């Protein structure tokens, strides 16, 4: 058996040669461990103590791979990840004529990405970037180049009565050759077991080093009522990428309905807390303290129900930042990233929290990691906003203006990006341009007032920084 382990160790250390002997890897993987043995989770590192220090390294990005300088990946493809197996999971195709079943396909895709992300030996592209391909039939080799990954998983899902028929296939992007495929026919009620099976089989195929793996599944809390899960997915889709007031209201309503259908489902409460907190960030509430108190109660419900679920922890951490308690949110975000270091959503939330707690260099590092993990992310604008604010806090106004402008290209309807650009332009003493940028912000969000934005600054920034930004605001605010 030692000789087999030596071969497997060589395969893991020489991933670039992996596809040529993929069949051998699969055979060894099957011999060494039953498929579905519960590999999903953080797997122990072979003789490398750094891989076990997940609470620090995964959160800070110290173990992250190939972090590039800032670039717009819309026009410049990212470099290929070569130091570990890299994979993108394309949105599963809903083969049913019933569009209401679309959530099965989206939910399957999201949970498989989460499951794979919990293995620290893999580099997994964040969900939002792969969802940019939804509804398309892209050439896999093109996807590999655009995302900088070696493997792509694609699949389809067909609900038939009370059963699901799933097909999945793993493809090497350089050659377009198929490495592994599977077909599954199971009851709808077993959807989470199906996701675990797919993840386990993929980890077997990609990593092979199963003889030393003592994994654990992601501590995900599965709902009893699948409708609650569907509502949470719909809520996220209503908000993600658009960030409009109408989308926020719809997301709040869907998350609230999920908590009513299943009061014991933590994700519903965590998402309701997050969407409710945006009333503060978008200057909608007139009483920040009252809203924050209500949000705190929702956070507590989620934390009690699922204290170790990485997705729940991520929403809690980000929500704390939005209500002005970023230092409290940091520990939740770090715990979330320790379990799932490939979550783009949690990554940019962590960067924002670092910025609001004046850890500016670390905040920029998290932005860079996000850009590489999710180069086609629909939340790119929000990350550019956070990056622009951080650069302005550092007095790097030209770079801050460039970051805001890049964000506007991705997300032109996000009013805060125009505010951030106005602040940076004021720092550059380009006051007329700053007034134009602030005017665009007010067109997108007529309820924004100078006093409300000043109050926003005092909530999120240190006293001196808040005063500096408010002085910029007064210079940029258009005359009535």
MARGU-767767 format. One line per 3 residues: for each residue z, x, y of C-alpha. Coordinates in steps of 0.02 Angstrom, whole numbers. Example, Ala and Ser with C-alpha at 12.3 -4.5 7.8 and 13.67 -1.06 7.14 Angstrom:
BEGIN
390/615/-225 | 357/684/-53
This chain:
BEGIN
0/0/0 | 26/148/116 | -159/185/114
-199/7/168 | -76/20/310 | -157/183/365
-327/99/369 | -258/-48/466 | -174/67/590
-338/158/617 | -427/-7/645 | -302/-62/777
-314/105/868 | -504/105/863 | -544/-70/924
-714/-19/990 | -773/7/811 | -694/-156/758
-845/-270/750 | -938/-158/628 | -805/-183/496
-742/-355/546 | -761/-424/371 | -650/-286/301
-518/-325/432 | -517/-509/387 | -500/-469/202
-354/-352/231 | -275/-477/349 | -283/-613/218
-211/-497/85 | -67/-440/191 | -13/-606/264
-54/-789/236 | -158/-862/378 | -42/-976/472
110/-866/443 | 168/-893/620 | 100/-740/710
87/-833/873 | 208/-756/996 | 254/-582/1051
226/-464/904 | 329/-308/884 | 245/-145/931
215/-10/797 | 326/138/839 | 307/112/1026
465/68/1119 | 369/22/1276 | 292/-128/1187
466/-197/1157 | 517/-191/1339 | 426/-352/1379
549/-421/1504 | 508/-283/1628 | 335/-220/1586
247/-386/1561 | 318/-459/1721 | 281/-313/1835
113/-273/1761 | 166/-98/1708 | 84/-122/1538
-68/-213/1607 | -238/-139/1575 | -375/-76/1691
-314/-149/1855 | -459/-126/1978 | -464/-115/2166
-493/-280/2252 | -669/-345/2231 | -758/-510/2229
-801/-538/2046 | -921/-677/2095 | -1047/-542/2140
-981/-388/2047 | -939/-406/1861 | -771/-331/1809
-764/-177/1697 | -757/-200/1508 | -582/-194/1436
-582/-54/1307 | -400/-8/1272 | -358/-167/1174
-452/-314/1097 | -511/-427/1239 | -558/-609/1219
-610/-762/1320 | -591/-938/1251 | -728/-1052/1316
-690/-1237/1344 | -704/-1331/1181 | -844/-1459/1180
-800/-1642/1159 | -926/-1705/1031 | -864/-1883/1048
-959/-2008/1155 | -791/-2068/1218 | -757/-1972/1380
-574/-2024/1370 | -558/-1902/1225 | -602/-1755/1338
-419/-1711/1353 | -415/-1665/1168 | -545/-1531/1198
-466/-1467/1358 | -291/-1468/1284 | -350/-1377/1128
-431/-1242/1235 | -278/-1221/1346 | -154/-1208/1203
-259/-1084/1105 | -269/-974/1261 | -80/-987/1281
-53/-944/1098 | -165/-791/1104 | -87/-736/1268
82/-725/1184 | 22/-577/1083 | 46/-423/1192
-86/-326/1094 | -226/-436/1160 | -305/-450/1332
-344/-634/1359 | -443/-701/1507 | -345/-834/1600
-389/-1016/1571 | -460/-1057/1742 | -595/-924/1730
-658/-984/1563 | -657/-1165/1623 | -788/-1112/1750
-908/-1124/1602 | -860/-1303/1559 | -1012/-1413/1532
-1126/-1262/1513 | -1207/-1175/1365 | -1198/-995/1425
-1269/-845/1335 | -1118/-762/1253 | -1180/-588/1300
-1186/-643/1482 | -1010/-713/1470 | -950/-547/1401
-1024/-453/1548 | -963/-578/1679 | -784/-576/1614
-777/-398/1547 | -724/-446/1369 | -780/-395/1196
-755/-562/1107 | -781/-746/1146 | -711/-895/1051
-805/-1058/1064 | -780/-1222/974 | -801/-1409/971
-691/-1557/935 | -739/-1728/870 | -607/-1866/858
-651/-1981/713 | -529/-2125/701 | -357/-2049/684
-424/-1879/631 | -492/-1726/721 | -637/-1622/663
-632/-1448/738 | -757/-1305/724 | -722/-1133/796
-818/-970/796 | -778/-796/859 | -925/-698/930
-943/-517/981 | -1018/-515/1155 | -1113/-351/1146
-1225/-406/1001 | -1197/-594/997 | -1151/-580/813
-1028/-700/731 | -869/-619/666 | -771/-769/604
-788/-958/593 | -684/-1102/529 | -691/-1291/509
-537/-1399/513 | -516/-1585/477 | -339/-1646/510
-246/-1800/577 | -232/-1812/767 | -44/-1804/751
-60/-1626/685 | -152/-1560/838 | -19/-1431/878
-21/-1367/698 | -210/-1353/712 | -193/-1248/869
-68/-1135/782 | -184/-1113/633 | -330/-1063/745
-221/-938/840 | -151/-863/680 | -324/-840/606
-388/-761/766 | -243/-639/777 | -275/-594/595
-456/-560/635 | -427/-465/797 | -271/-363/763
-259/-338/575 | -96/-242/584 | 0/-383/501
109/-281/384 | 223/-231/528 | 212/-392/627
370/-493/644 | 307/-624/765 | 374/-784/831
281/-932/898 | 278/-967/1082 | 430/-1072/1118
322/-1217/1169 | 400/-1389/1169 | 275/-1508/1090
289/-1690/1147 | 327/-1828/1025 | 203/-1941/1115
33/-1858/1133 | -4/-1971/1283 | 126/-1874/1385
33/-1713/1347 | -132/-1795/1399 | -59/-1852/1565
4/-1676/1604 | -168/-1604/1573 | -247/-1738/1684
-119/-1702/1821 | -162/-1518/1823 | -348/-1553/1828
-323/-1671/1976 | -250/-1530/2079 | -317/-1366/2015
-450/-1283/2121 | -462/-1424/2249 | -289/-1426/2325
-319/-1584/2424 | -186/-1706/2478 | -268/-1845/2375
-269/-1734/2221 | -85/-1694/2246 | -39/-1878/2257
-136/-1916/2098 | -57/-1769/2008 | 117/-1827/2058
82/-2002/1991 | 15/-1937/1825 | 161/-1818/1799
285/-1956/1841 | 202/-2069/1713 | 219/-1931/1583
407/-1924/1613 | 419/-2113/1596 | 323/-2114/1431
426/-1971/1360 | 585/-1929/1459 | 623/-1785/1340
462/-1690/1375 | 508/-1543/1488 | 332/-1503/1548
317/-1675/1627 | 475/-1647/1730 | 424/-1468/1776
252/-1524/1836 | 326/-1671/1931 | 444/-1549/2018
299/-1434/2062 | 184/-1569/2128 | 328/-1647/2226
370/-1480/2306 | 195/-1467/2377 | 247/-1601/2502
343/-1458/2586 | 204/-1329/2574 | 75/-1450/2645
187/-1505/2789 | 189/-1686/2729 | 376/-1716/2720
479/-1729/2878 | 640/-1682/2788 | 623/-1520/2691
805/-1517/2639 | 798/-1692/2563 | 636/-1655/2470
704/-1489/2406 | 861/-1577/2340 | 754/-1704/2246
646/-1566/2175 | 800/-1469/2120 | 855/-1618/2015
685/-1623/1929 | 692/-1435/1897 | 862/-1452/1815
798/-1586/1695 | 654/-1475/1641 | 763/-1320/1621
889/-1410/1510 | 753/-1485/1398 | 654/-1324/1368
746/-1169/1430 | 625/-1047/1344 | 455/-1131/1359
347/-1005/1457 | 241/-1140/1541 | 395/-1237/1596
476/-1077/1659 | 319/-1037/1759 | 317/-1205/1845
503/-1194/1882 | 487/-1020/1956 | 340/-1065/2067
425/-1225/2124 | 579/-1130/2178 | 467/-1021/2285
386/-1172/2367 | 552/-1250/2416 | 609/-1086/2495
708/-1009/2351 | 587/-872/2298 | 724/-751/2247
790/-882/2124 | 616/-915/2059 | 581/-732/2020
687/-727/1862 | 601/-882/1792 | 429/-810/1829
474/-643/1749 | 536/-730/1592 | 377/-833/1585
266/-679/1602 | 367/-587/1471 | 312/-721/1346
139/-752/1417 | 76/-606/1523 | -101/-678/1532
-59/-836/1630 | -157/-829/1792 | -56/-972/1866
111/-884/1837 | 39/-716/1889 | -9/-773/2063
153/-872/2080 | 247/-712/2041 | 147/-617/2170
185/-749/2302 | 372/-744/2261 | 372/-554/2277
288/-569/2446 | 414/-697/2509 | 556/-581/2454
476/-433/2548 | 423/-337/2391 | 251/-315/2467
173/-174/2367 | 223/-258/2205 | 152/-422/2270
-18/-340/2300 | -14/-266/2125 | 8/-440/2052
-141/-502/2152 | -248/-361/2081 | -193/-402/1903
-237/-584/1933 | -411/-540/1996 | -446/-443/1836
-368/-569/1717 | -457/-718/1791 | -613/-666/1888
-684/-843/1894 | -521/-934/1925 | -528/-1096/2024
-365/-1043/2107 | -445/-886/2180 | -425/-956/2355
-238/-978/2335 | -219/-798/2276 | -324/-734/2422
-208/-833/2537 | -56/-747/2462 | -142/-578/2471
-191/-606/2654 | -13/-653/2703 | 55/-500/2614
-67/-384/2700 | -25/-460/2870 | 160/-434/2835
117/-251/2807 | 20/-243/2971 | -146/-219/2880
-234/-353/2980 | -414/-303/2947 | -387/-311/2759
-291/-473/2781 | -438/-550/2874 | -556/-492/2737
-445/-567/2601 | -436/-734/2692 | -624/-735/2718
-653/-702/2533 | -535/-845/2491 | -628/-962/2608
-789/-921/2516 | -706/-978/2355 | -605/-1124/2423
-668/-1176/2596 | -569/-1339/2599 | -399/-1253/2583
-327/-1264/2760 | -197/-1126/2740 | -334/-998/2712
-399/-1033/2887 | -222/-1018/2956 | -201/-851/2868
-366/-790/2940 | -311/-846/3114 | -149/-748/3096
-244/-591/3043 | -369/-610/3186 | -226/-627/3309
-153/-467/3240 | -321/-385/3275 | -316/-459/3451
-475/-558/3419 | -399/-711/3498 | -555/-816/3524
-602/-800/3339 | -422/-838/3293 | -428/-1001/3391
-589/-1048/3302 | -509/-1016/3132 | -356/-1119/3178
-469/-1258/3238 | -552/-1265/3067 | -380/-1276/2986
-335/-1424/3095 | -499/-1512/3054 | -458/-1497/2869
-276/-1548/2894 | -257/-1653/3052 | -72/-1680/3016
-38/-1493/3042 | 52/-1470/3207 | 110/-1311/3291
293/-1356/3269 | 269/-1393/3083 | 181/-1228/3051
317/-1135/3146 | 447/-1221/3036 | 345/-1170/2882
352/-988/2938 | 540/-993/2960 | 560/-1066/2785
460/-932/2694 | 472/-772/2798 | 612/-658/2852
670/-690/3031 | 572/-549/3115 | 415/-585/3014
426/-770/3051 | 437/-735/3237 | 287/-617/3229
182/-747/3138 | 237/-883/3258 | 187/-775/3407
15/-756/3325 | 13/-944/3299 | 44/-980/3483
-100/-863/3530 | -217/-944/3404 | -172/-1126/3427
-320/-1214/3511 | -287/-1296/3677 | -283/-1485/3671
